[in-house]
Amino acid sequence: MKQNKSKNTGKNKIYHGIARSIALLFLSVLSVPALAQLTPGVYFSKQGHSGDSIIHELKIADGYMVHSVYELEPAKFIKTLGGPYTVENDVIEWELDFNSNHPNDGIENRAIPFRLRNGKLNFEGELPLSFHRVKAKEQALDGAWLFATRGPDTGQERRGESNPRKTLKILKDGYFQWIAFNSRTFEFFGTGGGTYRAKDGKYMEMIRYFSRDPERVGARLDFTFEIKGTDWHHTGKNSRGEPLYEIWAKRK
């Protein structure tokens, strides 16, 4: 009997040792800080002391980020920059495709330290900014699109992703922006953005900023849309009242 009791005691020690090791391993995993990730969406921050007049708008979708800066009253476009990004060790590594201020600052990539605190996205570094995310509002056309060709589609040549001359349109949570640029030379040709609604084949834009003509701010544009295959067929009239038929392809 004493021998059996000794064996049971030895087994209990082994079991307790294993359980203690598992508990310590579990606690060590919990103690490792989670790597912060960016939640896709639209974010806003305000800058300035006179009514916070300068607006910073951040759109994140499909691994792409666009940061635009403008004023509403009076309407004034300031700058926009964007491109694909990755996140590593709480730093956004941002490879720019475009930068409207490139002739002045020469910036083609950025590394932005950031923190997520109390539901806000905080940029740290040379220009600290605190962004709040707008409420998610999923719609049919959300995502990043590249202009492919003028319609109708008769098999004509399309402007592929390898072409450095691009027009990008990014739509997320009720906000849109188009940007025309050359990703090789960093030439910037223009941008415009605001809010949008897409439902039942009807597409509407309200312009909040426009680099080419601030007088267009506040205008409403109505279009029709149809998804054919993976393409977005966009028809209506442009800001000058001229007929428009564009075909857009999802950015890969």
PLY file of the C-alpha trace (Angstrom):
ply
format ascii 1.0
element vertex 252
property float x
property float y
property float z
element edge 251
property int vertex1
property int vertex2
end_header
0.00 0.00 0.00
2.81 2.38 0.84
4.37 1.68 -2.57
1.11 2.54 -4.41
0.77 5.74 -2.39
4.33 6.73 -3.35
3.60 6.12 -7.02
0.41 8.21 -6.87
2.28 11.06 -5.20
4.87 11.02 -8.00
2.18 11.10 -10.68
0.44 14.02 -8.97
3.68 16.00 -8.94
4.11 15.38 -12.67
0.51 16.44 -13.40
0.89 19.57 -11.28
4.14 20.42 -13.08
2.55 20.07 -16.50
-0.47 22.16 -15.46
1.80 24.88 -14.07
3.83 24.96 -17.31
0.66 25.28 -19.42
-0.64 28.11 -17.19
2.68 29.99 -17.44
2.72 29.56 -21.23
-0.87 30.89 -21.45
-0.01 33.91 -19.32
3.10 34.66 -21.38
1.02 34.66 -24.59
-1.48 37.06 -23.02
1.33 39.38 -21.93
2.61 39.85 -25.52
1.13 43.13 -26.83
-1.11 42.72 -29.87
0.15 44.37 -33.03
-2.06 47.34 -33.91
-3.78 47.14 -37.28
-5.63 49.79 -39.27
-9.37 49.26 -39.62
-10.56 50.10 -43.15
-12.80 53.15 -43.18
-12.93 56.95 -43.40
-11.30 59.05 -40.69
-11.34 62.80 -39.97
-9.14 65.16 -38.01
-9.23 68.96 -37.71
-6.29 71.31 -37.44
-6.01 74.98 -36.57
-7.21 77.40 -33.92
-9.72 79.43 -35.94
-12.72 77.16 -35.86
-10.59 74.11 -36.77
-10.86 75.12 -40.40
-8.30 72.69 -41.90
-9.75 69.22 -42.45
-7.65 66.07 -42.72
-9.53 63.23 -44.40
-8.11 59.71 -44.35
-9.54 56.91 -46.48
-8.34 53.32 -45.98
-9.60 50.57 -48.29
-8.21 47.45 -49.96
-4.68 47.97 -48.58
-4.58 51.54 -49.91
-4.53 54.80 -47.95
-5.29 58.35 -49.12
-4.75 61.44 -46.97
-6.35 64.67 -48.22
-6.24 68.12 -46.66
-8.67 70.94 -47.46
-10.82 73.75 -46.11
-14.58 74.08 -46.51
-15.18 77.80 -45.79
-13.94 79.25 -47.97
-13.44 76.20 -50.16
-9.74 75.50 -50.60
-7.88 72.35 -51.65
-4.49 72.03 -49.92
-2.97 68.64 -50.80
-3.51 64.92 -51.22
-1.18 61.92 -51.10
-1.73 58.20 -51.22
-0.55 54.71 -52.00
-0.37 51.14 -50.69
0.73 50.61 -47.10
1.80 47.95 -44.62
1.90 48.02 -40.82
4.88 46.84 -38.80
5.66 47.46 -35.12
3.03 50.21 -34.82
4.44 52.07 -37.82
2.63 52.65 -41.12
5.06 52.04 -43.99
3.52 54.03 -46.81
4.79 53.80 -50.42
3.23 56.75 -52.25
1.79 56.54 -55.75
0.99 60.25 -55.76
1.69 63.42 -53.82
0.17 66.67 -55.04
2.84 68.60 -53.12
5.72 66.60 -54.59
7.26 69.57 -56.46
7.71 71.30 -53.08
8.52 68.51 -50.61
9.77 65.62 -52.81
8.14 63.05 -50.49
7.63 59.62 -52.11
7.27 57.44 -49.02
6.54 57.90 -45.32
6.92 56.01 -42.08
4.23 57.11 -39.60
4.27 55.94 -35.97
0.71 55.53 -34.71
-1.34 54.46 -31.72
-4.93 53.34 -31.30
-6.40 54.93 -28.17
-10.00 55.23 -27.00
-11.34 54.38 -30.45
-9.17 56.99 -32.19
-6.30 56.63 -34.65
-3.43 58.84 -33.53
-0.60 59.77 -35.89
2.59 60.57 -34.02
5.77 62.24 -35.18
6.32 65.54 -36.96
2.60 66.35 -37.38
0.56 64.69 -34.61
-3.06 64.18 -35.61
-5.96 62.44 -33.86
-8.49 60.89 -36.25
-11.99 59.67 -35.47
-13.61 57.10 -37.73
-17.00 57.77 -39.28
-19.76 55.20 -38.96
-19.42 52.33 -41.41
-21.82 52.61 -44.34
-21.28 49.78 -46.79
-22.42 50.37 -50.36
-22.25 48.51 -53.66
-19.22 50.37 -55.07
-16.98 50.48 -51.99
-13.29 49.90 -52.75
-10.46 51.21 -54.90
-11.05 51.47 -58.65
-8.86 52.42 -61.63
-10.15 54.07 -64.80
-9.94 51.48 -67.60
-11.49 53.03 -70.73
-14.30 55.12 -72.19
-17.51 53.24 -72.87
-19.19 51.50 -74.45
-16.99 48.43 -74.24
-16.24 47.21 -77.78
-13.02 45.39 -76.94
-10.89 48.52 -77.16
-7.51 48.81 -75.45
-7.73 49.41 -71.70
-5.44 51.37 -69.43
-3.89 48.61 -67.30
-2.37 48.80 -63.82
1.12 48.77 -65.34
0.43 52.13 -67.04
1.91 54.86 -64.82
-0.75 57.35 -65.97
-3.65 56.52 -63.68
-6.97 57.82 -62.46
-7.87 56.22 -59.15
-11.26 56.40 -57.51
-11.61 55.28 -53.92
-15.03 54.90 -52.27
-15.63 54.01 -48.64
-18.41 54.49 -46.08
-20.26 57.14 -48.07
-17.17 59.16 -49.14
-15.45 59.22 -52.53
-12.34 60.68 -54.12
-10.80 60.52 -57.58
-7.13 61.32 -58.22
-5.37 61.67 -61.60
-1.59 61.18 -61.48
1.52 59.60 -62.95
3.01 57.13 -60.46
6.39 57.12 -62.23
7.02 60.85 -62.45
4.76 61.95 -59.56
2.98 64.40 -61.85
-0.36 65.37 -60.34
-3.27 66.24 -62.63
-6.13 66.85 -60.24
-8.49 65.49 -57.59
-11.96 65.92 -56.22
-13.93 64.32 -53.44
-16.93 64.41 -51.16
-19.86 62.20 -50.23
-21.66 59.68 -52.39
-24.64 57.36 -52.48
-25.01 54.26 -54.67
-28.30 52.35 -54.68
-30.49 50.57 -57.22
-28.32 51.63 -60.15
-28.34 55.31 -59.15
-25.11 57.03 -58.14
-24.91 60.55 -56.65
-21.91 62.69 -55.64
-21.78 65.84 -53.51
-18.48 67.68 -53.97
-16.61 68.84 -50.82
-13.29 69.74 -52.48
-11.98 70.09 -56.03
-8.38 70.98 -56.86
-9.16 72.44 -60.30
-12.08 74.72 -59.44
-13.23 75.55 -55.89
-16.43 77.01 -57.38
-17.59 73.41 -57.97
-17.65 72.70 -54.23
-21.23 72.06 -53.13
-22.36 70.79 -56.53
-24.37 67.61 -56.85
-23.78 65.19 -59.72
-26.18 62.35 -60.60
-25.21 59.26 -62.59
-26.31 55.71 -63.26
-24.12 52.67 -62.63
-24.04 49.00 -63.53
-21.63 46.23 -62.58
-20.82 44.10 -65.64
-18.58 41.21 -64.73
-16.02 42.91 -62.51
-16.28 46.31 -64.23
-18.15 49.39 -63.05
-19.97 51.13 -65.93
-20.53 54.76 -65.01
-22.77 56.98 -67.16
-24.27 60.46 -66.96
-22.92 63.98 -67.38
-19.66 65.41 -66.09
-19.22 68.63 -64.07
-19.35 70.64 -67.34
-22.66 69.05 -68.37
-21.10 66.90 -71.10
-22.15 63.25 -71.72
-19.95 60.76 -69.89
-19.47 57.00 -70.11
-16.59 55.56 -68.11
-15.56 51.99 -67.33
-13.67 51.36 -64.10
-11.85 48.18 -63.00
-11.19 47.12 -59.42
-7.62 47.85 -58.31
-5.83 44.54 -57.73
0 1
1 2
2 3
3 4
4 5
5 6
6 7
7 8
8 9
9 10
10 11
11 12
12 13
13 14
14 15
15 16
16 17
17 18
18 19
19 20
20 21
21 22
22 23
23 24
24 25
25 26
26 27
27 28
28 29
29 30
30 31
31 32
32 33
33 34
34 35
35 36
36 37
37 38
38 39
39 40
40 41
41 42
42 43
43 44
44 45
45 46
46 47
47 48
48 49
49 50
50 51
51 52
52 53
53 54
54 55
55 56
56 57
57 58
58 59
59 60
60 61
61 62
62 63
63 64
64 65
65 66
66 67
67 68
68 69
69 70
70 71
71 72
72 73
73 74
74 75
75 76
76 77
77 78
78 79
79 80
80 81
81 82
82 83
83 84
84 85
85 86
86 87
87 88
88 89
89 90
90 91
91 92
92 93
93 94
94 95
95 96
96 97
97 98
98 99
99 100
100 101
101 102
102 103
103 104
104 105
105 106
106 107
107 108
108 109
109 110
110 111
111 112
112 113
113 114
114 115
115 116
116 117
117 118
118 119
119 120
120 121
121 122
122 123
123 124
124 125
125 126
126 127
127 128
128 129
129 130
130 131
131 132
132 133
133 134
134 135
135 136
136 137
137 138
138 139
139 140
140 141
141 142
142 143
143 144
144 145
145 146
146 147
147 148
148 149
149 150
150 151
151 152
152 153
153 154
154 155
155 156
156 157
157 158
158 159
159 160
160 161
161 162
162 163
163 164
164 165
165 166
166 167
167 168
168 169
169 170
170 171
171 172
172 173
173 174
174 175
175 176
176 177
177 178
178 179
179 180
180 181
181 182
182 183
183 184
184 185
185 186
186 187
187 188
188 189
189 190
190 191
191 192
192 193
193 194
194 195
195 196
196 197
197 198
198 199
199 200
200 201
201 202
202 203
203 204
204 205
205 206
206 207
207 208
208 209
209 210
210 211
211 212
212 213
213 214
214 215
215 216
216 217
217 218
218 219
219 220
220 221
221 222
222 223
223 224
224 225
225 226
226 227
227 228
228 229
229 230
230 231
231 232
232 233
233 234
234 235
235 236
236 237
237 238
238 239
239 240
240 241
241 242
242 243
243 244
244 245
245 246
246 247
247 248
248 249
249 250
250 251
